[in-house]
Amino acid sequence: MEQGLTYNVIKKEGASEIVVTKSRFIGLLVSVSDPSEAEAYIAQIKKKYHDARHNCWAYVILEENGCISRSSDDGEPSGTAGRPILSVMEGAGLVNALCIVTRYFGGVLLGTGGLVRAYTDAAKAALEDADIDSIKPGTLIKLSFDYADEPMIRRFAENTGFFVTGSGYAEKVTFELTGPRDRAEGFISGIRDMTAGKVVPENAGEIYY
């Protein structure tokens, strides 16, 4: 993942419908977790709007090595539908999101510029209707410790911006904690210092949260 970037994700899906020179454009913006989920959603929409002339789409997925993006003009002239939809999403910093714009042809050709504007406007309207949240770069840290150390470790985590996202209680307490990426090294060294080296946190990788 690229260092330090903040992205936006879909909290509540957005929908739109516009009419341009008798053609009807129906936009939908939803959250997806991976390409397979996006493709399944596209198939679902194509089935729902099977009588439409075009179901154009774009999605952006955040993966370990960065963002992957795909788009389709679905029969519209090249570059007039999928790419404009994708541009709206990228401009909004969206990840893990899919936008589909369905067109019912109204019998009047819009031309290249008209198509780009129509698909852009439908995607923007769906974006305006959606609720979005920001996600930021973080680190997942795992550690195990004695029961007596739990109150101290919880306080230190709260004071450094880390929170418990998973826990287990057996012979020892195990925590998974998520917090700001730029504070991870300080958190790890702080835990080592306060426990005199008894607890050695493991950096379990970079995430967004």
C-alpha positions as protocol buffer text, in pm:
chain_id: "A"
residue {
  index: 1
  type: MET
  ca { x: 0 y: 0 z: 0 }
}
residue {
  index: 2
  type: GLU
  ca { x: 113 y: 352 z: -62 }
}
residue {
  index: 3
  type: GLN
  ca { x: 234 y: 526 z: 249 }
}
residue {
  index: 4
  type: GLY
  ca { x: 28 y: 798 z: 414 }
}
residue {
  index: 5
  type: LEU
  ca { x: -272 y: 804 z: 181 }
}
residue {
  index: 6
  type: THR
  ca { x: -624 y: 852 z: 310 }
}
residue {
  index: 7
  type: TYR
  ca { x: -908 y: 700 z: 108 }
}
residue {
  index: 8
  type: ASN
  ca { x: -1286 y: 712 z: 115 }
}
residue {
  index: 9
  type: VAL
  ca { x: -1524 y: 418 z: 132 }
}
residue {
  index: 10
  type: ILE
  ca { x: -1899 y: 383 z: 86 }
}
residue {
  index: 11
  type: LYS
  ca { x: -2092 y: 390 z: 412 }
}
residue {
  index: 12
  type: LYS
  ca { x: -2436 y: 401 z: 247 }
}
residue {
  index: 13
  type: GLU
  ca { x: -2492 y: 329 z: -120 }
}
residue {
  index: 14
  type: GLY
  ca { x: -2597 y: 604 z: -356 }
}
residue {
  index: 15
  type: ALA
  ca { x: -2838 y: 604 z: -649 }
}
residue {
  index: 16
  type: SER
  ca { x: -2929 y: 843 z: -925 }
}
residue {
  index: 17
  type: GLU
  ca { x: -3147 y: 878 z: -1231 }
}
residue {
  index: 18
  type: ILE
  ca { x: -3114 y: 1141 z: -1501 }
}
residue {
  index: 19
  type: VAL
  ca { x: -3265 y: 1186 z: -1846 }
}
residue {
  index: 20
  type: VAL
  ca { x: -3053 y: 1328 z: -2126 }
}
residue {
  index: 21
  type: THR
  ca { x: -3217 y: 1382 z: -2465 }
}
residue {
  index: 22
  type: LYS
  ca { x: -3466 y: 1100 z: -2403 }
}
residue {
  index: 23
  type: SER
  ca { x: -3202 y: 851 z: -2283 }
}
residue {
  index: 24
  type: ARG
  ca { x: -3246 y: 739 z: -1923 }
}
residue {
  index: 25
  type: PHE
  ca { x: -2934 y: 689 z: -1710 }
}
residue {
  index: 26
  type: ILE
  ca { x: -2962 y: 500 z: -1380 }
}
residue {
  index: 27
  type: GLY
  ca { x: -2659 y: 520 z: -1150 }
}
residue {
  index: 28
  type: LEU
  ca { x: -2571 y: 303 z: -854 }
}
residue {
  index: 29
  type: LEU
  ca { x: -2268 y: 333 z: -624 }
}
residue {
  index: 30
  type: VAL
  ca { x: -2204 y: 50 z: -377 }
}
residue {
  index: 31
  type: SER
  ca { x: -1938 y: -91 z: -149 }
}
residue {
  index: 32
  type: VAL
  ca { x: -1750 y: -404 z: -261 }
}
residue {
  index: 33
  type: SER
  ca { x: -1461 y: -583 z: -94 }
}
residue {
  index: 34
  type: ASP
  ca { x: -1288 y: -749 z: -389 }
}
residue {
  index: 35
  type: PRO
  ca { x: -1309 y: -792 z: -768 }
}
residue {
  index: 36
  type: SER
  ca { x: -1516 y: -1110 z: -746 }
}
residue {
  index: 37
  type: GLU
  ca { x: -1782 y: -933 z: -541 }
}
residue {
  index: 38
  type: ALA
  ca { x: -1780 y: -645 z: -789 }
}
residue {
  index: 39
  type: GLU
  ca { x: -1822 y: -882 z: -1085 }
}
residue {
  index: 40
  type: ALA
  ca { x: -2107 y: -1062 z: -910 }
}
residue {
  index: 41
  type: TYR
  ca { x: -2283 y: -730 z: -848 }
}
residue {
  index: 42
  type: ILE
  ca { x: -2237 y: -629 z: -1212 }
}
residue {
  index: 43
  type: ALA
  ca { x: -2395 y: -957 z: -1322 }
}
residue {
  index: 44
  type: GLN
  ca { x: -2686 y: -895 z: -1085 }
}
residue {
  index: 45
  type: ILE
  ca { x: -2750 y: -547 z: -1225 }
}
residue {
  index: 46
  type: LYS
  ca { x: -2726 y: -671 z: -1584 }
}
residue {
  index: 47
  type: LYS
  ca { x: -2989 y: -930 z: -1502 }
}
residue {
  index: 48
  type: LYS
  ca { x: -3211 y: -670 z: -1335 }
}
residue {
  index: 49
  type: TYR
  ca { x: -3181 y: -430 z: -1629 }
}
residue {
  index: 50
  type: HIS
  ca { x: -3162 y: -697 z: -1900 }
}
residue {
  index: 51
  type: ASP
  ca { x: -3366 y: -483 z: -2138 }
}
residue {
  index: 52
  type: ALA
  ca { x: -3131 y: -185 z: -2115 }
}
residue {
  index: 53
  type: ARG
  ca { x: -2898 y: -97 z: -2402 }
}
residue {
  index: 54
  type: HIS
  ca { x: -2587 y: -56 z: -2182 }
}
residue {
  index: 55
  type: ASN
  ca { x: -2472 y: -133 z: -1827 }
}
residue {
  index: 56
  type: CYS
  ca { x: -2143 y: 54 z: -1794 }
}
residue {
  index: 57
  type: TRP
  ca { x: -1931 y: 31 z: -1482 }
}
residue {
  index: 58
  type: ALA
  ca { x: -1610 y: 94 z: -1296 }
}
residue {
  index: 59
  type: TYR
  ca { x: -1466 y: -26 z: -969 }
}
residue {
  index: 60
  type: VAL
  ca { x: -1164 y: 45 z: -749 }
}
residue {
  index: 61
  type: ILE
  ca { x: -1032 y: -209 z: -498 }
}
residue {
  index: 62
  type: LEU
  ca { x: -763 y: -138 z: -238 }
}
residue {
  index: 63
  type: GLU
  ca { x: -518 y: -426 z: -211 }
}
residue {
  index: 64
  type: GLU
  ca { x: -190 y: -484 z: -30 }
}
residue {
  index: 65
  type: ASN
  ca { x: 19 y: -347 z: -315 }
}
residue {
  index: 66
  type: GLY
  ca { x: -207 y: -55 z: -405 }
}
residue {
  index: 67
  type: CYS
  ca { x: -533 y: 5 z: -589 }
}
residue {
  index: 68
  type: ILE
  ca { x: -662 y: -194 z: -881 }
}
residue {
  index: 69
  type: SER
  ca { x: -925 y: -43 z: -1108 }
}
residue {
  index: 70
  type: ARG
  ca { x: -1137 y: -177 z: -1391 }
}
residue {
  index: 71
  type: SER
  ca { x: -1399 y: -22 z: -1615 }
}
residue {
  index: 72
  type: SER
  ca { x: -1623 y: -113 z: -1906 }
}
residue {
  index: 73
  type: ASP
  ca { x: -1803 y: 86 z: -2176 }
}
residue {
  index: 74
  type: ASP
  ca { x: -2035 y: -213 z: -2239 }
}
residue {
  index: 75
  type: GLY
  ca { x: -2086 y: -131 z: -2605 }
}
residue {
  index: 76
  type: GLU
  ca { x: -2069 y: 247 z: -2586 }
}
residue {
  index: 77
  type: PRO
  ca { x: -1792 y: 412 z: -2793 }
}
residue {
  index: 78
  type: SER
  ca { x: -1452 y: 351 z: -2634 }
}
residue {
  index: 79
  type: GLY
  ca { x: -1373 y: 586 z: -2347 }
}
residue {
  index: 80
  type: THR
  ca { x: -1717 y: 747 z: -2326 }
}
residue {
  index: 81
  type: ALA
  ca { x: -1864 y: 560 z: -2027 }
}
residue {
  index: 82
  type: GLY
  ca { x: -1646 y: 339 z: -1809 }
}
residue {
  index: 83
  type: ARG
  ca { x: -1351 y: 577 z: -1796 }
}
residue {
  index: 84
  type: PRO
  ca { x: -1563 y: 884 z: -1706 }
}
residue {
  index: 85
  type: ILE
  ca { x: -1731 y: 683 z: -1428 }
}
residue {
  index: 86
  type: LEU
  ca { x: -1390 y: 574 z: -1300 }
}
residue {
  index: 87
  type: SER
  ca { x: -1264 y: 933 z: -1311 }
}
residue {
  index: 88
  type: VAL
  ca { x: -1548 y: 1042 z: -1081 }
}
residue {
  index: 89
  type: MET
  ca { x: -1457 y: 768 z: -835 }
}
residue {
  index: 90
  type: GLU
  ca { x: -1086 y: 841 z: -844 }
}
residue {
  index: 91
  type: GLY
  ca { x: -1151 y: 1212 z: -802 }
}
residue {
  index: 92
  type: ALA
  ca { x: -1346 y: 1135 z: -485 }
}
residue {
  index: 93
  type: GLY
  ca { x: -1069 y: 910 z: -351 }
}
residue {
  index: 94
  type: LEU
  ca { x: -1303 y: 610 z: -341 }
}
residue {
  index: 95
  type: VAL
  ca { x: -1178 y: 257 z: -286 }
}
residue {
  index: 96
  type: ASN
  ca { x: -1360 y: -73 z: -240 }
}
residue {
  index: 97
  type: ALA
  ca { x: -1641 y: 74 z: -446 }
}
residue {
  index: 98
  type: LEU
  ca { x: -1834 y: -7 z: -763 }
}
residue {
  index: 99
  type: CYS
  ca { x: -2035 y: 235 z: -975 }
}
residue {
  index: 100
  type: ILE
  ca { x: -2271 y: 110 z: -1245 }
}
residue {
  index: 101
  type: VAL
  ca { x: -2462 y: 335 z: -1484 }
}
residue {
  index: 102
  type: THR
  ca { x: -2740 y: 173 z: -1684 }
}
residue {
  index: 103
  type: ARG
  ca { x: -2860 y: 343 z: -2002 }
}
residue {
  index: 104
  type: TYR
  ca { x: -3197 y: 302 z: -2166 }
}
residue {
  index: 105
  type: PHE
  ca { x: -3148 y: 442 z: -2514 }
}
residue {
  index: 106
  type: GLY
  ca { x: -3393 y: 714 z: -2606 }
}
residue {
  index: 107
  type: GLY
  ca { x: -3348 y: 700 z: -2980 }
}
residue {
  index: 108
  type: VAL
  ca { x: -3128 y: 1008 z: -3009 }
}
residue {
  index: 109
  type: LEU
  ca { x: -2751 y: 980 z: -3048 }
}
residue {
  index: 110
  type: LEU
  ca { x: -2566 y: 1194 z: -2793 }
}
residue {
  index: 111
  type: GLY
  ca { x: -2224 y: 1201 z: -2955 }
}
residue {
  index: 112
  type: THR
  ca { x: -1895 y: 1137 z: -2780 }
}
residue {
  index: 113
  type: GLY
  ca { x: -1899 y: 1451 z: -2569 }
}
residue {
  index: 114
  type: GLY
  ca { x: -2262 y: 1406 z: -2475 }
}
residue {
  index: 115
  type: LEU
  ca { x: -2202 y: 1050 z: -2360 }
}
residue {
  index: 116
  type: VAL
  ca { x: -1904 y: 1148 z: -2147 }
}
residue {
  index: 117
  type: ARG
  ca { x: -2108 y: 1424 z: -1980 }
}
residue {
  index: 118
  type: ALA
  ca { x: -2410 y: 1199 z: -1923 }
}
residue {
  index: 119
  type: TYR
  ca { x: -2214 y: 913 z: -1764 }
}
residue {
  index: 120
  type: THR
  ca { x: -2011 y: 1159 z: -1559 }
}
residue {
  index: 121
  type: ASP
  ca { x: -2323 y: 1335 z: -1435 }
}
residue {
  index: 122
  type: ALA
  ca { x: -2497 y: 1008 z: -1346 }
}
residue {
  index: 123
  type: ALA
  ca { x: -2194 y: 889 z: -1150 }
}
residue {
  index: 124
  type: LYS
  ca { x: -2160 y: 1224 z: -972 }
}
residue {
  index: 125
  type: ALA
  ca { x: -2527 y: 1222 z: -877 }
}
residue {
  index: 126
  type: ALA
  ca { x: -2494 y: 873 z: -730 }
}
residue {
  index: 127
  type: LEU
  ca { x: -2187 y: 990 z: -536 }
}
residue {
  index: 128
  type: GLU
  ca { x: -2379 y: 1289 z: -400 }
}
residue {
  index: 129
  type: ASP
  ca { x: -2656 y: 1055 z: -283 }
}
residue {
  index: 130
  type: ALA
  ca { x: -2412 y: 822 z: -103 }
}
residue {
  index: 131
  type: ASP
  ca { x: -2262 y: 854 z: 244 }
}
residue {
  index: 132
  type: ILE
  ca { x: -1888 y: 810 z: 258 }
}
residue {
  index: 133
  type: ASP
  ca { x: -1632 y: 757 z: 534 }
}
residue {
  index: 134
  type: SER
  ca { x: -1258 y: 809 z: 525 }
}
residue {
  index: 135
  type: ILE
  ca { x: -1009 y: 536 z: 608 }
}
residue {
  index: 136
  type: LYS
  ca { x: -649 y: 597 z: 706 }
}
residue {
  index: 137
  type: PRO
  ca { x: -326 y: 398 z: 706 }
}
residue {
  index: 138
  type: GLY
  ca { x: -275 y: 186 z: 1015 }
}
residue {
  index: 139
  type: THR
  ca { x: -82 y: -105 z: 1160 }
}
residue {
  index: 140
  type: LEU
  ca { x: -208 y: -429 z: 1310 }
}
residue {
  index: 141
  type: ILE
  ca { x: -11 y: -535 z: 1619 }
}
residue {
  index: 142
  type: LYS
  ca { x: -34 y: -866 z: 1803 }
}
residue {
  index: 143
  type: LEU
  ca { x: 93 y: -938 z: 2155 }
}
residue {
  index: 144
  type: SER
  ca { x: 44 y: -1175 z: 2446 }
}
residue {
  index: 145
  type: PHE
  ca { x: 99 y: -1099 z: 2813 }
}
residue {
  index: 146
  type: ASP
  ca { x: 17 y: -1193 z: 3170 }
}
residue {
  index: 147
  type: TYR
  ca { x: -327 y: -1110 z: 3309 }
}
residue {
  index: 148
  type: ALA
  ca { x: -176 y: -868 z: 3558 }
}
residue {
  index: 149
  type: ASP
  ca { x: -41 y: -653 z: 3274 }
}
residue {
  index: 150
  type: GLU
  ca { x: -374 y: -603 z: 3099 }
}
residue {
  index: 151
  type: PRO
  ca { x: -485 y: -275 z: 3269 }
}
residue {
  index: 152
  type: MET
  ca { x: -146 y: -115 z: 3203 }
}
residue {
  index: 153
  type: ILE
  ca { x: -139 y: -225 z: 2838 }
}
residue {
  index: 154
  type: ARG
  ca { x: -497 y: -111 z: 2777 }
}
residue {
  index: 155
  type: ARG
  ca { x: -420 y: 234 z: 2918 }
}
residue {
  index: 156
  type: PHE
  ca { x: -106 y: 267 z: 2711 }
}
residue {
  index: 157
  type: ALA
  ca { x: -290 y: 160 z: 2396 }
}
residue {
  index: 158
  type: GLU
  ca { x: -565 y: 416 z: 2452 }
}
residue {
  index: 159
  type: ASN
  ca { x: -310 y: 691 z: 2515 }
}
residue {
  index: 160
  type: THR
  ca { x: -124 y: 615 z: 2192 }
}
residue {
  index: 161
  type: GLY
  ca { x: -432 y: 586 z: 1968 }
}
residue {
  index: 162
  type: PHE
  ca { x: -447 y: 206 z: 1943 }
}
residue {
  index: 163
  type: PHE
  ca { x: -762 y: 5 z: 2009 }
}
residue {
  index: 164
  type: VAL
  ca { x: -828 y: -363 z: 2065 }
}
residue {
  index: 165
  type: THR
  ca { x: -980 y: -533 z: 1760 }
}
residue {
  index: 166
  type: GLY
  ca { x: -941 y: -890 z: 1882 }
}
residue {
  index: 167
  type: SER
  ca { x: -864 y: -1063 z: 2211 }
}
residue {
  index: 168
  type: GLY
  ca { x: -826 y: -1406 z: 2367 }
}
residue {
  index: 169
  type: TYR
  ca { x: -801 y: -1531 z: 2724 }
}
residue {
  index: 170
  type: ALA
  ca { x: -624 y: -1860 z: 2794 }
}
residue {
  index: 171
  type: GLU
  ca { x: -295 y: -1918 z: 2972 }
}
residue {
  index: 172
  type: LYS
  ca { x: -209 y: -1564 z: 2868 }
}
residue {
  index: 173
  type: VAL
  ca { x: -405 y: -1271 z: 2732 }
}
residue {
  index: 174
  type: THR
  ca { x: -368 y: -1212 z: 2358 }
}
residue {
  index: 175
  type: PHE
  ca { x: -454 y: -883 z: 2190 }
}
residue {
  index: 176
  type: GLU
  ca { x: -480 y: -765 z: 1832 }
}
residue {
  index: 177
  type: LEU
  ca { x: -462 y: -387 z: 1819 }
}
residue {
  index: 178
  type: THR
  ca { x: -510 y: -139 z: 1537 }
}
residue {
  index: 179
  type: GLY
  ca { x: -372 y: 212 z: 1535 }
}
residue {
  index: 180
  type: PRO
  ca { x: -196 y: 486 z: 1335 }
}
residue {
  index: 181
  type: ARG
  ca { x: 85 y: 362 z: 1117 }
}
residue {
  index: 182
  type: ASP
  ca { x: 316 y: 647 z: 1218 }
}
residue {
  index: 183
  type: ARG
  ca { x: 285 y: 552 z: 1588 }
}
residue {
  index: 184
  type: ALA
  ca { x: 348 y: 179 z: 1551 }
}
residue {
  index: 185
  type: GLU
  ca { x: 721 y: 183 z: 1627 }
}
residue {
  index: 186
  type: GLY
  ca { x: 668 y: 399 z: 1935 }
}
residue {
  index: 187
  type: PHE
  ca { x: 391 y: 171 z: 2056 }
}
residue {
  index: 188
  type: ILE
  ca { x: 602 y: -142 z: 2016 }
}
residue {
  index: 189
  type: SER
  ca { x: 906 y: 8 z: 2190 }
}
residue {
  index: 190
  type: GLY
  ca { x: 685 y: 152 z: 2466 }
}
residue {
  index: 191
  type: ILE
  ca { x: 533 y: -189 z: 2543 }
}
residue {
  index: 192
  type: ARG
  ca { x: 878 y: -346 z: 2555 }
}
residue {
  index: 193
  type: ASP
  ca { x: 1006 y: -77 z: 2790 }
}
residue {
  index: 194
  type: MET
  ca { x: 714 y: -83 z: 3032 }
}
residue {
  index: 195
  type: THR
  ca { x: 724 y: -463 z: 3062 }
}
residue {
  index: 196
  type: ALA
  ca { x: 1105 y: -478 z: 3081 }
}
residue {
  index: 197
  type: GLY
  ca { x: 1115 y: -685 z: 2764 }
}
residue {
  index: 198
  type: LYS
  ca { x: 867 y: -951 z: 2883 }
}
residue {
  index: 199
  type: VAL
  ca { x: 617 y: -854 z: 2615 }
}
residue {
  index: 200
  type: VAL
  ca { x: 740 y: -832 z: 2257 }
}
residue {
  index: 201
  type: PRO
  ca { x: 466 y: -701 z: 2024 }
}
residue {
  index: 202
  type: GLU
  ca { x: 454 y: -830 z: 1669 }
}
residue {
  index: 203
  type: ASN
  ca { x: 395 y: -597 z: 1377 }
}
residue {
  index: 204
  type: ALA
  ca { x: 136 y: -803 z: 1185 }
}
residue {
  index: 205
  type: GLY
  ca { x: 117 y: -580 z: 881 }
}
residue {
  index: 206
  type: GLU
  ca { x: -24 y: -261 z: 736 }
}
residue {
  index: 207
  type: ILE
  ca { x: -398 y: -209 z: 706 }
}
residue {
  index: 208
  type: TYR
  ca { x: -650 y: 70 z: 651 }
}
residue {
  index: 209
  type: TYR
  ca { x: -914 y: 142 z: 912 }
}
